[in-house]
Amino acid sequence: MFQRKKDIIYVILAGIFITNALVAELIGGKLILVGTAVMSVGILPWPIVFLTTDLINEYFGEKGVKKLSFLTAILIAYTFFILLFAMKIPAVEGEGMITNSQFTAVFGQSTWIIVGSIVAFLVSQLIDVSIFHFVKNRTGKKMLWLRSTGSTVVSQLFDSFIVLGIAFWIPGIMTTEMFIISAFTGYFVKLGIAILLTPFVYLGHYLIDNYLKK
């Protein structure tokens, strides 16, 4: 019964994790201004990914997160492949219908953005899980906030610079100055949200513990 309950928890957390990662990729092509810096709106679902990553790390270990991360990267690539195929099929023309150009404008992210997002996702996840368990091995079950926030502090710095670097700086869409400002802005926004979500990590921990003990 205990193992069955753990399996249910893993499926729920994995579903939340994958859904938010895919949504972030689908809406990531829209850029917004935060002050004077440019930032992708795809940043919005990532705090939920951080939260579920920490809970999966806590209950299912390094292997649980790595397997899910690679699976999610494959699913992201698959999603973009389906979108690419869908863009090649002519749309029905008529009043109120979505045109080919409109569909492509929303979902036709460039190859650089796709590659950048997948690479950044995998690198940041692998760094996150490594730091999380490095801290956990030294603190035991204490200081959940430290391993949760600490892993996010480092992993999201890499994520912010990798995704913008590959997607916008390498192709020459962003200048070096804009790239650095935007990367740090995105990083501090994600970091701030992650810190605010720390109580929810404890809440999730409490709810899962109670469910497993029943």
C-alpha positions as CSV (number, residue, x, y, z in Angstrom):
1,M,0.0,0.0,0.0
2,F,2.8,2.4,0.9
3,Q,4.6,1.8,-2.5
4,R,1.3,2.3,-4.3
5,K,0.8,5.6,-2.6
6,K,4.3,6.7,-3.5
7,D,3.6,5.8,-7.1
8,I,0.4,7.9,-7.1
9,I,2.4,10.9,-5.6
10,Y,5.1,10.5,-8.3
11,V,2.5,10.4,-11.1
12,I,0.8,13.6,-9.8
13,L,4.1,15.5,-9.4
14,A,5.3,14.3,-12.7
15,G,2.1,15.4,-14.4
16,I,2.4,18.9,-12.8
17,F,6.0,19.1,-13.8
18,I,5.6,18.1,-17.4
19,T,2.5,20.2,-18.0
20,N,4.1,23.4,-16.7
21,A,7.4,22.7,-18.6
22,L,5.4,22.3,-21.8
23,V,3.3,25.3,-21.3
24,A,6.4,27.4,-20.6
25,E,7.9,26.3,-23.9
26,L,4.6,27.0,-25.8
27,I,4.3,30.5,-24.5
28,G,8.0,31.3,-24.4
29,G,8.1,33.1,-27.8
30,K,6.3,36.1,-26.3
31,L,8.7,38.7,-25.0
32,I,7.7,41.2,-22.4
33,L,9.3,44.2,-20.7
34,V,10.3,44.1,-17.0
35,G,11.5,47.7,-16.5
36,T,13.8,48.2,-19.4
37,A,14.8,44.5,-19.8
38,V,13.3,42.0,-22.2
39,M,12.0,38.8,-20.7
40,S,10.1,35.8,-22.0
41,V,6.5,35.3,-20.6
42,G,7.4,31.6,-20.5
43,I,9.0,32.4,-17.2
44,L,5.6,32.3,-15.5
45,P,5.1,28.5,-15.1
46,W,8.7,27.8,-14.1
47,P,8.3,28.4,-10.4
48,I,5.8,25.5,-10.3
49,V,8.5,23.4,-12.0
50,F,11.0,24.4,-9.3
51,L,8.4,23.4,-6.6
52,T,7.7,20.0,-8.1
53,T,11.4,19.4,-8.8
54,D,12.2,19.9,-5.1
55,L,9.4,17.6,-3.9
56,I,10.4,14.9,-6.4
57,N,14.0,15.3,-5.3
58,E,13.0,14.9,-1.7
59,Y,10.9,11.8,-2.1
60,F,12.2,10.0,-5.2
61,G,15.9,11.0,-5.2
62,E,18.3,11.9,-7.9
63,K,17.2,9.2,-10.3
64,G,13.6,10.2,-10.1
65,V,14.3,13.7,-11.2
66,K,16.8,12.8,-13.9
67,K,14.5,10.3,-15.5
68,L,11.6,12.8,-15.5
69,S,13.9,15.6,-16.8
70,F,15.0,13.5,-19.8
71,L,11.5,12.4,-20.5
72,T,10.3,16.0,-20.4
73,A,13.0,17.1,-22.8
74,I,11.9,14.4,-25.2
75,L,8.3,15.4,-24.9
76,I,9.2,19.1,-25.5
77,A,11.1,18.1,-28.7
78,Y,8.1,15.9,-29.7
79,T,5.7,18.9,-29.1
80,F,7.7,21.2,-31.4
81,F,7.9,18.4,-34.0
82,I,4.1,18.1,-34.0
83,L,3.8,21.9,-34.2
84,L,6.2,22.0,-37.1
85,F,4.1,19.4,-38.9
86,A,0.9,21.3,-38.1
87,M,2.3,24.5,-39.6
88,K,2.9,22.8,-42.9
89,I,-0.7,21.9,-43.3
90,P,-2.7,24.7,-45.1
91,A,-5.4,26.3,-42.9
92,V,-9.0,26.7,-44.0
93,E,-9.5,30.3,-45.2
94,G,-12.5,32.3,-44.1
95,E,-13.8,35.0,-41.8
96,G,-13.0,34.2,-38.2
97,M,-10.6,31.4,-39.1
98,I,-7.0,31.3,-37.9
99,T,-4.7,31.9,-40.8
100,N,-1.4,30.1,-41.5
101,S,0.5,33.3,-40.7
102,Q,-1.3,33.7,-37.4
103,F,-0.7,30.1,-36.4
104,T,2.9,30.3,-37.3
105,A,3.3,33.7,-35.5
106,V,2.2,32.1,-32.3
107,F,3.8,28.6,-32.5
108,G,6.5,29.0,-35.1
109,Q,9.4,29.5,-32.7
110,S,12.8,29.4,-34.3
111,T,15.2,26.5,-34.1
112,W,17.5,28.5,-31.9
113,I,14.8,29.0,-29.3
114,I,13.8,25.3,-29.3
115,V,17.5,24.2,-29.0
116,G,18.2,26.8,-26.3
117,S,15.2,26.0,-24.2
118,I,15.8,22.2,-24.3
119,V,19.6,22.6,-23.5
120,A,18.9,25.1,-20.7
121,F,16.2,22.9,-19.2
122,L,18.4,19.8,-19.1
123,V,21.5,21.6,-17.8
124,S,19.6,23.5,-15.1
125,Q,17.8,20.4,-14.0
126,L,20.9,18.3,-13.7
127,I,22.7,21.1,-11.8
128,D,19.6,21.5,-9.5
129,V,19.4,17.8,-8.6
130,S,23.2,17.6,-7.9
131,I,23.3,20.6,-5.6
132,F,20.0,19.5,-3.9
133,H,21.5,16.1,-2.9
134,F,24.9,17.6,-2.1
135,V,23.3,19.8,0.5
136,K,20.9,17.0,1.7
137,N,23.8,14.6,2.3
138,R,25.3,17.1,4.6
139,T,22.2,18.4,6.4
140,G,20.1,15.2,6.5
141,K,16.4,15.9,6.8
142,K,17.0,19.4,8.3
143,M,17.1,22.7,6.4
144,L,14.7,21.8,3.6
145,W,14.7,25.5,2.7
146,L,18.5,25.6,2.2
147,R,18.6,22.7,-0.3
148,S,15.5,23.9,-2.0
149,T,16.5,27.5,-2.5
150,G,20.2,26.8,-2.8
151,S,19.8,24.5,-5.7
152,T,17.5,27.0,-7.5
153,V,19.9,29.9,-6.9
154,V,22.7,28.1,-8.9
155,S,20.7,26.1,-11.5
156,Q,18.5,29.1,-12.6
157,L,21.6,31.3,-13.2
158,F,22.7,28.7,-15.8
159,D,19.2,28.4,-17.2
160,S,18.7,32.1,-17.7
161,F,22.0,32.6,-19.5
162,I,21.9,29.4,-21.6
163,V,18.4,29.9,-23.0
164,L,18.8,33.6,-23.9
165,G,22.4,33.0,-25.1
166,I,21.5,30.2,-27.6
167,A,18.0,31.6,-28.6
168,F,18.8,35.3,-28.9
169,W,22.5,36.2,-28.4
170,I,24.2,33.7,-30.7
171,P,21.8,34.4,-33.7
172,G,22.5,38.2,-33.1
173,I,18.9,39.1,-32.1
174,M,20.1,40.6,-28.9
175,T,23.2,42.7,-28.3
176,T,25.6,41.5,-25.6
177,E,24.5,44.3,-23.2
178,M,20.8,43.5,-23.7
179,F,21.5,39.8,-23.3
180,I,23.3,40.3,-20.0
181,I,20.7,42.6,-18.6
182,S,17.8,40.4,-19.7
183,A,19.4,37.2,-18.4
184,F,20.0,38.7,-15.0
185,T,16.5,40.2,-14.9
186,G,14.9,36.9,-15.7
187,Y,17.2,35.2,-13.2
188,F,16.3,37.5,-10.3
189,V,12.5,37.3,-11.2
190,K,12.7,33.5,-11.1
191,L,14.8,33.5,-7.9
192,G,12.4,35.9,-6.2
193,I,9.4,33.8,-7.0
194,A,11.2,30.6,-6.0
195,I,12.0,32.2,-2.5
196,L,8.3,33.2,-2.2
197,L,7.3,29.6,-2.9
198,T,9.5,28.1,-0.2
199,P,6.5,27.9,2.3
200,F,4.7,25.8,-0.4
201,V,7.6,23.4,-0.5
202,Y,7.0,22.8,3.3
203,L,3.3,22.6,2.7
204,G,3.7,20.0,0.0
205,H,6.2,18.1,2.2
206,Y,3.6,18.1,5.0
207,L,0.7,16.9,2.8
208,I,2.7,14.1,1.2
209,D,4.0,12.9,4.6
210,N,0.5,12.8,6.0
211,Y,-0.8,11.0,3.0
212,L,2.0,8.3,3.1
213,K,1.5,7.8,6.9
214,K,-2.2,7.1,6.7
